[in-house]
């Protein structure tokens, strides 16, 4: 997937109709690389999601001490898979500190997701975000 969060935001702004935006989110999910079977573990399952969601993270410590996370994920629901793709675009390749200090909620607000997702999906999105932040925190602790 080669989209950036800025390109996703720009594409969302062009789409006026929420049905078109939903289709776009689904297309983002379809473009997400398949999650390797080894990452479909209970430990990588995100709790608090109605759909099945897996998020796996790994990190590398750069020579300058920065801890950079790489994320992969998947879901059994098309729209949720698209939300996973947005989260991966937003966070994968970022430092743990950037992830911890990011205002992801502001990005979601710009996308208008909060107003257009069901409460269950909004809760699931919050659970995915909490999981990514927890992984970033653990990466920081593990790199020390």
N, C-alpha and C positions, 0 to 999 in steps of 0.2 A: 504494500500500500504506500503510495507516494504522496498522499495529500498532506498538507500542513494544516494546523489549526486555523491559520489565517485564511487559507483557501476554502476551508469548510465554512467559516464565518461568512466569507464573501459569497459563496454559493447559496447559503441560507438567505442572505439579504436579497438575492435576485428572485428567489422563489416566494411568491406572494401567498399561495394557497397551502394550507397545512397538509392536505393530501399529498401535494408535490413534495413537501418537506419530509413527510413520513417515507415516501418512496425513496427519497435521497438518502435518508438514514439507513433504510434497508439495503440500498445499493452499496453504501459504505461497508455494511456488514458482509455483504456478498464478496467484496474485494479483500476482506480480511483473510490472511493466509490461514490454512487449516491448522488447528491446534494439534501438535503431536500427541499421540495416544499416551505417551509417558507423562504428559502434563495433565491428563484428565484424571486427577487423583482427588480423593476426598480432602486432602490438605489444601488443594488449590480451589476447591469449591467455595464460592462466596455465599456466606450465610445472609439471610435477610432478603433474598431474591425469590420471587415466586417462580421464575424460570430457572432452569439450571444454568449456572454461570461459573466458568473457571477462569481464574487469573493466576498466572505464574510469573514470578519476577526473579531476576538474577541481577547481580551487580558486579561491577569491577571498580577497583580503587585505582584511580589514575596516579601517575608519579607525583602530581602536585597535591595528592591527598583527597581530591574530589571523588565522591562516591556516585557513580552513574548507574542508573537502573535501566534494565531492558525488560519490557513487558510483552507477554503474549496472552491471548485469551480467546474465549469462545462462549457461545450460548446456544441453547436449543431453540430459542425464539428469534425470529428474524429481526424484529425491531430492537430487541435487547442486544443482539449481535452487533447491530449498528451503533448502539450506545457504547459497547465495548470498544469498537473501532475508534470512536471519538475519544474515549479515555486514553487509549493506547497512543493515538496521535498527539494528544495533549501532553502525556507524561513520559513515554518511552524515550530513552536517550537523554533525559534530563537528570540533573544531579538530585540526590536525595533532599538536599537543602531547598532546591527550587520547588520540588514537589511539596515539601512540607509548608513552604511559604506561599504557594500559589493560591490564587483566588479562583478556583475552578467553578465555584458557584456563580461568579460573575460571567464566566464564559457560557455556562448553561443558561443564565438569564438572557445573555445576548442572543443565544439560539432560540430562546422562547420555550425551552423544553419543560420547565416547571409548570407552565400554564397548560401545556398540551399533552402531558403524560398522565396516565391514571395514577392515583395515589400509590398503588402497589409498585408501579414502574418507577415513580419518583423515589420511593423508599429503597428499591433495588439499586437505583443509581447512587443514592447516598451510601448504601452498603458497599458498593464497588469502590467508591471514592475513599471511604474509610479504610477499606482493605489495602488500597494502593498506598495511602498515607502510612498505615501500619507497617507495610513492607519497607517503605522508605526509612521509617524510624528504626526498624530492625537492621537495615543495611548500614545505617550510621553506627549503631551500636556494635555490629559485627565487624566493621572496618577498624574499630579502635584497638 
